[in-house]
Amino acid sequence: MKKITLIAALFVSVASFAQFAGTSFEEPGLFGVQYVDTGDPSVAHDLVNNTDEPFVDFAATGDEIGYDASYAPYDTPDVGLTDGDFVGVTDFQPTADDPYTDGTQGYQISDVDGNYTLEFDVVDLTGATSATVSIDYFLSETGYEGDGTVNESGSDRLRIYVRDLTNSTEIDILDTTGSDINDLGIEGAWITGTATVLANTEVQLVIEARTNAGSEAFFFDNVVVDASFGINDQTANNFSIYPNPATSTINITSALSGDMNVAIFDVLGKQVMNNVVSGEQRVNIESLNSGVYIVRVTQGNVTETQKLVVR
């Protein structure tokens, strides 16, 4: 899985809290057919995208986070997804009156006849002062069975959680294990679930679903990782950037020797420029819009960040 890295300057005078990573499942194409698993339903295995069938996996592109699906059988295996089921990216709405919360597409998991796991890309929150992970989910209003405590047919279960890979912990957004889903009052409406996560961690959103009927359908949309971070006005010890504020070019000087790698990021952490600078050399910034940016300069094993204001 791809790892999304937040570039945050460790300063204090200017702060930002905004979406850093996420997906609304709008990028993949659509196929209005069932997904047919070609793997062995008696063995746990990764699921793959099949030609002209709904996307169950997606590689990150632009601001869209990636995700990867896998299957695991019941203790007594069933047919799994080999009989064709509606899973993956879709524009089929939960109901005519319940469109997707962000865009026209979402992700559906239904009639797994086993266990379906969807793992999103790891997000690196190094430098963040606070962060949350949220997802919108919809459970079709139907007759769920069992309490999800046993790995068998008729024991429906949905768990949505965040793995804190840094601290080896898990933070639940929703876990129906131990309850009949019908008794929880969470069917038939979009719900936004949110987990607060620690700063300076690597986190991963995970969905685990178990159902055995087409009417037992889960829908998902609008995955968002929000992060707060800041930058300051202090001048770094080894590098100097001038003029600052700037309009078209900047100069970077260094107390060290050797080529400098100069990367510029917007306040959401997206890299907008990357240059190698030899000695004191001007960097053209005419392509940048007015605003506040983070300049990361690396020379040898020394890396420092500074704020740049573009007018």
C-alpha positions as CSV (number, residue, x, y, z in Angstrom):
1,M,0.0,0.0,0.0
2,K,1.1,3.5,-0.7
3,K,2.0,5.7,2.3
4,I,0.8,9.3,2.2
5,T,3.2,11.6,4.0
6,L,2.2,14.9,5.6
7,I,5.0,17.5,5.3
8,A,4.5,19.8,8.2
9,A,6.9,22.5,9.3
10,L,7.4,22.4,13.0
11,F,6.5,26.0,13.7
12,V,3.8,28.0,15.4
13,S,2.9,31.4,13.9
14,V,0.6,30.3,11.0
15,A,-1.7,27.3,11.5
16,S,-3.8,25.2,9.2
17,F,-6.5,22.6,9.7
18,A,-7.7,21.0,6.5
19,Q,-8.3,17.8,4.6
20,F,-4.9,16.1,4.0
21,A,-5.9,12.8,2.4
22,G,-9.1,10.9,1.6
23,T,-11.3,9.6,-1.1
24,S,-14.9,9.8,-2.3
25,F,-14.4,6.9,-4.7
26,E,-15.0,9.2,-7.7
27,E,-11.9,8.3,-9.7
28,P,-12.4,4.6,-10.7
29,G,-14.6,3.8,-13.7
30,L,-18.0,2.1,-13.3
31,F,-19.2,-1.3,-14.2
32,G,-22.8,-2.1,-13.4
33,V,-22.3,-5.9,-13.0
34,Q,-21.4,-8.2,-10.1
35,Y,-17.8,-8.9,-9.1
36,V,-16.8,-12.5,-9.5
37,D,-13.8,-13.7,-7.4
38,T,-11.5,-16.1,-9.3
39,G,-9.7,-17.2,-6.1
40,D,-10.3,-20.2,-3.9
41,P,-13.2,-19.4,-1.5
42,S,-11.8,-21.9,1.1
43,V,-8.6,-19.9,1.4
44,A,-7.9,-16.3,2.6
45,H,-6.5,-14.3,-0.3
46,D,-6.1,-10.8,-1.8
47,L,-8.8,-9.6,-4.2
48,V,-7.9,-8.2,-7.5
49,N,-9.6,-6.0,-10.1
50,N,-11.1,-8.1,-12.9
51,T,-11.6,-6.8,-16.4
52,D,-14.9,-5.0,-16.9
53,E,-16.0,-5.6,-13.3
54,P,-16.3,-3.2,-10.3
55,F,-13.1,-1.9,-8.9
56,V,-12.4,-3.5,-5.5
57,D,-8.8,-2.0,-5.4
58,F,-7.5,1.4,-6.3
59,A,-4.0,2.8,-6.5
60,A,-3.7,6.4,-5.1
61,T,-3.7,9.2,-7.6
62,G,-3.6,12.9,-7.0
63,D,-5.5,13.7,-3.8
64,E,-7.3,10.3,-3.9
65,I,-6.1,7.8,-1.3
66,G,-5.8,4.2,-2.4
67,Y,-7.4,1.0,-1.0
68,D,-7.0,-2.7,-1.2
69,A,-9.5,-5.5,-0.6
70,S,-9.1,-9.0,0.6
71,Y,-11.3,-12.1,1.5
72,A,-11.2,-14.6,4.3
73,P,-13.6,-17.6,4.6
74,Y,-15.8,-18.7,7.4
75,D,-14.5,-21.3,9.7
76,T,-16.5,-23.6,7.5
77,P,-16.0,-22.1,4.1
78,D,-18.8,-21.1,1.8
79,V,-18.8,-19.9,-1.8
80,G,-17.5,-16.5,-0.9
81,L,-17.6,-14.0,-3.8
82,T,-17.2,-16.7,-6.5
83,D,-20.9,-16.7,-7.2
84,G,-20.9,-13.0,-8.2
85,D,-21.8,-10.3,-5.7
86,F,-22.2,-6.5,-5.6
87,V,-19.0,-5.3,-4.1
88,G,-16.5,-2.5,-5.0
89,V,-16.9,1.0,-6.4
90,T,-20.5,1.8,-7.6
91,D,-22.9,4.5,-8.4
92,F,-25.8,2.4,-7.1
93,Q,-27.3,4.4,-4.2
94,P,-28.4,2.8,-1.0
95,T,-32.0,4.1,-1.7
96,A,-33.5,6.5,-4.2
97,D,-33.7,9.1,-1.3
98,D,-30.2,8.5,0.0
99,P,-27.5,9.6,-2.5
100,Y,-23.8,9.4,-1.8
101,T,-22.6,12.2,0.5
102,D,-19.8,13.4,-1.7
103,G,-20.2,12.9,-5.4
104,T,-22.1,10.2,-7.2
105,Q,-20.0,7.1,-6.4
106,G,-19.2,5.1,-3.3
107,Y,-18.1,1.7,-2.2
108,Q,-20.5,-1.3,-1.6
109,I,-19.9,-4.5,0.3
110,S,-22.7,-7.1,0.3
111,D,-23.4,-10.9,0.3
112,V,-19.7,-11.7,1.0
113,D,-20.4,-15.3,2.3
114,G,-17.3,-14.8,4.3
115,N,-15.2,-11.9,5.5
116,Y,-14.3,-8.8,3.4
117,T,-11.5,-6.5,4.5
118,L,-10.9,-3.1,2.9
119,E,-7.6,-1.4,3.9
120,F,-6.8,2.2,2.9
121,D,-3.3,3.6,2.4
122,V,-1.2,4.4,5.4
123,V,-1.1,8.1,6.2
124,D,2.0,9.5,7.9
125,L,1.0,12.3,10.3
126,T,4.5,13.3,11.4
127,G,4.5,16.9,12.4
128,A,0.7,17.2,12.8
129,T,-0.5,18.7,16.0
130,S,-3.9,17.0,15.8
131,A,-5.7,14.8,13.4
132,T,-8.9,12.9,12.8
133,V,-10.1,10.2,10.4
134,S,-13.7,10.1,9.3
135,I,-15.9,8.1,7.0
136,D,-19.6,8.1,6.0
137,Y,-21.4,4.8,6.1
138,F,-24.9,3.5,5.4
139,L,-26.3,0.1,6.4
140,S,-29.3,-1.1,4.4
141,E,-32.4,-1.5,6.5
142,T,-33.0,-5.3,6.4
143,G,-32.9,-8.4,8.5
144,Y,-29.4,-8.8,9.9
145,E,-28.6,-12.1,11.7
146,G,-26.6,-13.1,14.7
147,D,-24.3,-11.0,16.9
148,G,-21.1,-11.2,14.8
149,T,-19.1,-13.1,17.5
150,V,-18.6,-16.3,15.5
151,N,-17.0,-16.7,12.1
152,E,-19.9,-18.3,10.3
153,S,-22.9,-17.7,8.1
154,G,-25.7,-15.9,9.8
155,S,-23.3,-13.9,12.2
156,D,-23.3,-10.5,10.5
157,R,-20.7,-8.0,11.5
158,L,-19.3,-4.6,10.5
159,R,-16.2,-3.0,12.0
160,I,-14.6,0.2,11.0
161,Y,-11.5,1.3,12.8
162,V,-8.2,3.1,12.5
163,R,-4.9,1.2,13.1
164,D,-2.3,3.3,14.9
165,L,0.7,1.6,13.4
166,T,3.2,3.7,15.5
167,N,1.7,2.6,18.8
168,S,0.3,-0.8,17.8
169,T,-3.3,0.2,18.8
170,E,-6.7,0.2,17.1
171,I,-9.3,3.0,17.4
172,D,-12.9,1.9,16.7
173,I,-15.2,4.1,14.6
174,L,-17.9,1.4,14.6
175,D,-17.9,-2.2,15.9
176,T,-21.2,-4.1,15.9
177,T,-19.5,-7.3,17.3
178,G,-21.6,-8.6,20.1
179,S,-24.9,-7.1,19.0
180,D,-27.6,-7.8,16.4
181,I,-27.2,-5.0,14.0
182,N,-31.0,-4.6,13.9
183,D,-30.9,-3.6,17.5
184,L,-28.4,-0.7,17.1
185,G,-30.6,1.8,15.4
186,I,-28.0,2.6,12.7
187,E,-29.8,1.3,9.6
188,G,-31.3,3.3,6.8
189,A,-29.4,6.6,7.1
190,W,-26.0,8.0,6.3
191,I,-23.8,8.3,9.5
192,T,-20.4,10.1,9.8
193,G,-18.0,8.2,12.0
194,T,-14.9,9.9,13.3
195,A,-11.8,8.8,15.2
196,T,-9.4,11.2,16.8
197,V,-5.8,10.0,16.3
198,L,-2.5,10.9,17.9
199,A,-0.1,13.3,16.2
200,N,3.2,12.0,14.9
201,T,1.8,8.6,14.0
202,E,1.2,6.4,11.0
203,V,-2.4,5.5,10.7
204,Q,-4.6,3.3,8.4
205,L,-8.4,3.1,8.0
206,V,-9.8,-0.4,7.9
207,I,-13.2,-1.8,7.1
208,E,-14.1,-5.4,8.1
209,A,-17.5,-6.8,6.9
210,R,-19.3,-10.1,7.2
211,T,-22.7,-10.7,5.5
212,N,-24.4,-13.6,3.8
213,A,-27.3,-12.0,1.8
214,G,-27.6,-9.5,-1.0
215,S,-30.0,-7.4,1.1
216,E,-27.4,-7.1,3.8
217,A,-25.5,-4.3,2.1
218,F,-23.0,-1.8,3.5
219,F,-22.2,1.5,1.7
220,F,-19.3,3.9,2.2
221,D,-18.3,7.4,1.1
222,N,-16.3,10.5,1.9
223,V,-13.2,9.1,3.7
224,V,-11.3,12.1,5.1
225,V,-8.0,12.5,7.1
226,D,-8.0,16.0,8.6
227,A,-4.7,17.3,10.0
228,S,-3.7,20.4,11.8
229,F,-0.2,21.8,11.6
230,G,1.6,25.1,11.6
231,I,4.7,27.0,10.4
232,N,6.6,29.9,11.9
233,D,8.6,32.9,11.0
234,Q,11.9,31.9,12.6
235,T,15.0,31.8,10.4
236,A,16.7,28.4,10.2
237,N,20.4,28.3,11.2
238,N,21.9,26.9,8.0
239,F,19.8,28.3,5.1
240,S,18.6,31.7,4.2
241,I,15.8,32.5,1.7
242,Y,15.4,36.0,0.2
243,P,13.4,38.0,-0.7
244,N,10.6,36.8,1.5
245,P,7.8,37.7,0.7
246,A,8.6,37.1,-3.0
247,T,6.9,37.4,-6.3
248,S,8.8,35.7,-9.1
249,T,12.1,34.3,-7.8
250,I,13.9,33.5,-4.5
251,N,17.5,33.1,-3.6
252,I,18.7,30.4,-1.2
253,T,22.1,30.6,0.5
254,S,23.7,28.0,2.7
255,A,26.3,27.9,5.4
256,L,27.1,24.3,4.2
257,S,28.6,23.0,1.0
258,G,27.2,20.8,-1.8
259,D,24.0,20.8,-3.9
260,M,20.7,21.6,-2.1
261,N,17.4,19.9,-2.8
262,V,14.7,22.5,-2.5
263,A,11.1,21.2,-2.2
264,I,8.1,23.6,-1.9
265,F,4.8,22.5,-0.4
266,D,1.5,24.2,0.0
267,V,-0.1,24.4,3.5
268,L,-2.0,21.1,2.9
269,G,1.3,19.3,2.4
270,K,1.1,18.9,-1.4
271,Q,4.4,19.3,-3.1
272,V,4.2,22.0,-5.8
273,M,7.9,22.3,-6.8
274,N,11.2,20.4,-6.5
275,N,14.6,21.7,-7.6
276,V,18.3,21.0,-7.1
277,V,20.2,24.1,-6.4
278,S,24.0,24.5,-6.8
279,G,25.5,27.2,-4.7
280,E,23.6,30.5,-4.5
281,Q,21.1,30.1,-7.3
282,R,17.7,31.7,-8.0
283,V,14.6,29.5,-8.0
284,N,11.8,30.6,-10.3
285,I,8.4,30.6,-8.4
286,E,6.3,32.4,-11.0
287,S,4.1,29.3,-11.3
288,L,3.0,29.6,-7.6
289,N,-0.2,31.3,-6.7
290,S,-0.2,34.0,-3.9
291,G,-0.2,32.4,-0.5
292,V,1.9,30.8,2.2
293,Y,4.2,27.9,1.4
294,I,6.6,25.6,3.2
295,V,10.2,25.4,1.8
296,R,12.1,22.3,2.7
297,V,15.9,22.5,2.0
298,T,18.0,19.4,2.2
299,Q,21.8,19.5,1.9
300,G,23.7,16.3,2.8
301,N,22.2,15.0,6.0
302,V,20.8,18.4,7.1
303,T,17.1,19.3,6.4
304,E,15.4,22.4,7.5
305,T,12.0,24.1,6.7
306,Q,11.0,27.7,6.4
307,K,7.9,29.7,5.6
308,L,7.7,31.4,2.2
309,V,5.1,34.1,1.4
310,V,4.3,34.5,-2.3
311,R,2.6,37.7,-3.4
